Amino acid sequence: MESRNNGRKIRAYRKLKGYTQEEFAKEIGMSVSVLGEVERGNRLATDSMIEKMTSVLQVPKHDLIPDERLSIWR
């Protein structure tokens, strides 16, 4: 369930910033199929994926990841 909610957040921010899945995947160096799995909640984004996503989307990490994972970043 948690991964599904995180994936929805990632998709929402991607769309808010005007990226298609293809454009966003290219920007973060990920395949479209992996990005799709992350957005659907079938795969958890790794810490390096989150780092790239937050950089490209220009959002704070806590907007994309749950509080319990955020403690790793502190």
N, C-alpha and C positions, 0 to 999 in steps of 0.2 A: 504493500500500500504506500509506504513512504517513497519508494522509487517512482511510483506512478505520479504522486504529487510533485516530486522534484522535477520529473520530466515535463509535467504540465507547466511548471514555472519557467523552465528553460524555453519551451515552445512559445509561451506567452511573451517573454522578453525578446526572443528572436523576432517574432512577428511585430512587436511594438517598435523595434528598431528598424524594421523594414527589410529584413533578410529572408530570402527563400531558404529552404533546407539546403539546397545545393550551394548557394552562396556562403551560408554560414559554415557548412561543413568544410568548404575550401579554405575559408578564413582561419579556421581552427585546426586545419590539418587532419581532418577526420573523414572517413567515408560517409556517404549519405546514409547507407544502410545502418551503420553503427549509431549515427546521430538519431535516426528514426527509432532504433531500439531504445535509446536513452529517453527520448521524448515520450515514447509509449510506456515507459516504466519497465521494460523487459530487461534492461541492463542499467546498472548503476554507473554513473560517471565517475571516473577516477579523479584523484586530486589534481593531476596535471590537466585533465580535460576541463575541470572546473576553473582552474587558473587561466587557461586560454579563453574560455567562454566569458569569464568576468572581464577580462582585458578587452576583448572585442566588443562586448555589449556595454562596457563602461558602467557596470553595476557592482555594488559591493557583494562580497562572497556570501554574506548572510542572506541575501535575497534569493540565492540559488540553492543553498544547502541548509539542511536542518541544524538546529542548535547543537545537537549531540556531535555532529561531525565538525561543526565550526570550532569546537574546542581544540581540535588538532591544529588549526591554523594559528592559534594564539601563541 
